[in-house]
Amino acid sequence: MEVVVLNIKGQETGRTVSLDEAVFGIEPSTHTVYLEVKQYLAAQRQGTHKAKERAEIAGSTRKIKKQKGTGTARAGSIKSPVFRGGGRVFGPRPRNYSFKINKTQKRLAKKSVLSQKLAENEIKVVENFTFEAPRTKEFKTVLNDLGLENTKTLFVLGESNNNVYLSSRNLQKTKVVTTSELNIYDLINASQIVFLEGSLATVQENLTK
């Protein structure tokens, strides 16, 4: 399938680029996408939560009343969870929330999202560009010319470009990544994905291994 290549003014360059149907033209697998997003979000969790249990509470260990004859329940320590200030029962402990998904599924998830985005006209291909110095104003001009000024947009670069990255950093609805940084959450979260022409070959190669 062929897609028109635009310049940074939003005008057609007269050239087209071929997109691999094995990447941009498959039947989306929604369950695989769900698993990949779940894994990505789980990996963002620090898992440092902790509550003190009765063995960790500071307090006396003396038996607070005699075992029998009081007419109330037995009580061996003021640190018991049934008392105010006592330890917590089955409280959260530090843990790792991450889990593994095999590479085939990870590739399928990305291909599913890209195929869905292309079918909904949410993918643009723009010729490679750069800035002489980091300037947010210049990047905003590019967004305006592409009709993306109020749109959540993901720019995918073929290689790291510090000037382009720094120019976009202060724009709340815009994110710039390289092909190696591309992840499923950013793909789904963006309303429009802009591939620089030089990034497509790497993306397609990585997803068809």
N, C-alpha and C positions, 0 to 999 in steps of 0.2 A: 504494500500500500504506500502511496506517495503523499507527502505532506509538504505544503508550501513553506519555504524558508522566508522569514521576515527580517528586516533590518531593525535597528533600535528606534527608528521613527515609526515603526508599525506598518511599513510599506512592504509589499511583496518584492522580492529581489529578482524574480523571474526564474529562480532555481527551486528544485524540489529535492527532498531527501527521502530515501526509501526506509520504511519501518518494517522490521521483521514481524510477520504475522504470528510467529511462535512466541513473541513477547507482547505485542500490542493487539493481537487479534484472537485471543483464546476465550473460551467460555469461563467466566470468573468463578472461582471456588470460594464461596462466602465463608464456609467453615474454616478453611485454611487461613483466610484473612483474619478471622476472629482469633484463632490460636496465636497467630503472629503478633497481633496487637496486644493480646493478653500477655504474651511473653515480654514484649517491649515494656509495657507498663509495670509488670512485676519486677523487672530488672531495675526500674527507677526507684523502687522502695528501699529505704535504708535499712529497715528491719532492726532499728536500735531501740525499739520500745521495751520497757521493762517496768514491772511492778514488784514491790517487795512482798515476799511470802512470809509466813509466820516465823521461819528460821532466821529471817533477815531483819525483823523488826527490833528496835531497841526497847527493851523493857524487862521487867522482872520475870523470872521463871518460877517464882514460888507458887505453890498451889493457893489460890485466892480464897478458897473456903473448903470446909470439910466435905468429904466424898458423899456422905449420907446424912439424912436427917434434916435437911434444909427445906425440903419440899420443892426444890427447883432442880434444874438440870445440873449434871456434873460439870465442873469446870476446873481445868488443870493449869491454865496460864492466861494472863491478861492479854497475851499476844494472839490468842485464838481469833480466828476470823469472825466469830459471832459477836465479838465486842468491838465497840467503836475504837478506832486506832489500831486494830489488830491487822494481821497479815491478810493479803488477798488470796482467795482460793483460785487456783488455775489461772493466775494472772499472765499477761503477755511476757514472753521471754525473747531475747534477741534471736533472730533467725534469718535465714537467707530465702527470699521468696522466688528466686530465679529458677527456671526450669529449661530443659533443652528441647529444641525442635530441629529435626534433621534438615540438611541443606536443601534437599529437594523441595520440601514443604515451604521453606523460606523463599526460595526462588518462585515457586508457584504463587505464593501470596502477593509478591511484588508484581508479577506478570498479570495477576487477576485485577489488581488495582489499576495498573497502567492501561489494561484493555478496557476497563470500565470508564476510566477518565477520557480515553480517546473516543469511545463511543458517544460520550456526552459532550464532546467538543471542549474539553477542559485541558487540552495540551497544546502548547505552541512551541514552534521551533524558531529560534532567533540566531542569526549569524553571530559568531564570536565577537565580543567587544571587551574593551577595558577602559580604564580612566587613567589619566596622567597622575592624578593624586586623589586621595579619598575625599569625595564631596557628595554629601547626601542630596544636595540640590540636583546634581546631575542624575543621580539614580531615580529621584522622583520624576524628573523629566522623562526618563525612559519608561517608567510605569505609566505616566499619563499618555504618552504616545502609543503605548500598547493597549490602552484602555483598561489598565489594571490598578488604577489609583486607590480604589476602595475595596479591593479584593484580596483575600488571603492568597498569597502567591509564593510558590517555591521555585527558586532558580537553581538549576542543576548545572554546575560548571564541569568542564572536562578535566581541569587541573586547578590547583589552588591559585587564587588571584586576590591578594591582600587588599588592593585598592577597591575592587568591587565588593568584597566582603565588608570592609570598614564603611563603605558608602551606604550599605544597606542596614547596618547594625542598629541604627536608631529608628528604623521604620517598623512599627509594631506588627503590621500585617504581612511583612515580607521576611523571608528567610533564604539565605544563600548557602548551598552545600556543594561539595564535590561528589563525584560518582562513588567514591569510597565511603562517604558519609551518609549516603542515601538510605533511609530506613522507612519501614512500612507506616509508622505513625505520621511522619511528615507528609508522605504521599497522600494519605487519607485526609489529613487535617487541611490540606491546601485546596482551595476552590479552583485554582489554576496552576498548572505546572509548566514552567518555561524551561525547555532544554536548550542550552547553547549547542550550536551545531556540532562542535567538537566533542561533546559529551555522549552523543547517541551511540557511536560505535562501541565505546567502553561499556555503556549500560547494557546494550544488546549482547555483547560478548559475555559479560558476567552472568547474565540470566539464561544463557543457552548452553552453558558448560555441561 
